[in-house]
Amino acid sequence: MKTPAVDPRRAVPRTDAVLAEPPVAAAVRRLGKDLVKQAVGRAQDAVRAGQVDPADVVAAVVAELPAGATRLRPVLNATGVLLHTNLGRAPLSPAARDALAVAAGTCDVELDLDTGGRGRRGAAAVDALLAAVPAAAAAHVANNGAAALALVAATLAPGREIVVSRGELVEIGDGFRLPDLLAATGARLREVGTTNRTHLRDYIDALGADTAFVLKVHPSNFVVRGFTSAVAPRELAAALPDGVPLVVDIGSGLLAPHPLLPDEPDAAGMLADGAALVTASGDKLLGGPQAGLLLGGPGVGAALVDRVRRHPLARAMRVDKLTLAALEATLRGPVPPVRAALETDPAELHRRADALAARLAAAGLDAVAVASTATVGGGGAPGTTLPSAAVALPERFAAALRAGDPAVLGRLERGRCLLDLRAVAPADDELVARAVLAVR
């Protein structure tokens, strides 16, 4: 006698039964019920279609679920670009990551634990910033570098003029243009000089009763060479009359001079040269979270910072507790990853590349260690190159490595996939090796 066929709908495990299974219940605690229920529903549909055995539903659900509730994925940066904007620029230090865990809960971000009263928000991060730049008398933190500069313009220049060189009216990432940003604050731009040459007399001749401040902008993502001329901040600050402050946007967040980046302006140097205010980013060469840093020199600069801090837009542009915690830890803690990568000895990079290539070649892969050239990136130190070392693989590895877990992002050069180690932490060499071996 023929056994009657089992209705596949009756073989589908109930949703509540699957959710009660320990591995699925653990996923609910980690990811939330809605996301897990969606995965359960897809597994049940696969059972109905005969694609999954009813006994394997739990395994199918667990296999589909992500490690966390975010769609963001970790990526190993083997591009040779230290500050890769598409990868979130500076990776945070372990100290900064620990600080994020503290700030993730309730914390004393705006509370004085000694008195029980309200405390000044961000005071610890500002104190750390002032300690890192002794030349500064006051500081403020906004939510990114562009916000810091816009806040200065909104405070000092609505309905007034900002004098700036034509050669410094730059376009930053994703098509945003500095002139548009400043004009949106209600300020008027008084352009002086030409694209390639601006002289001191151009600035002085443009000053008038409507001048709010003179702005110097570091063209951080390009270099103009040849028949050029620019006015140094020291010379410009010395020539400006009282009441006309010099504001310098250094962009990259370098707080003090660095021997490997002699042409990159730094906050301490600009304040020493007479700038009243300096604006910068926190997630570039400083190596911290996305933030806009505003530093004021003694006297006029400190008073201007206080005016900026009290502007109504300062509330709209303020940073959250996570950023404040990570910024303070970056400033007070050990050397952040970006600076460690910047200062790595090229000989050490070649040693690591040789070892990694040898391991991959021993597994039968076409892998060789090669000399490479890295860059700072992220709008910092344009034109500066850093000697580096890489492992060269067949071009087909590029796409496969991007799709791996963890994803590895290299660069294509002359028909090869190069995994540059300058921005890869030594502890991650093993992860890179496993990712490549998984592709084969």
Helices and strands as residue ranges (DSSP letters): H 8-11, H 15-20, H 22-31, H 33-48, G 54-56, H 57-64, E 75-77, G 85-87, H 94-104, H 123-132, E 138-142, H 145-156, E 161-165, G 166-168, G 173-175, H 178-183, E 188-192, H 200-206, E 211-217, H 233-239, E 246-251, H 267-272, E 277-281, E 292-296, H 300-310, H 312-316, H 321-332, H 337-342, H 346-362, E 368-377, E 380-394, H 397-402, E 407-409, E 411-413, E 416-420, G 426-428, H 429-439
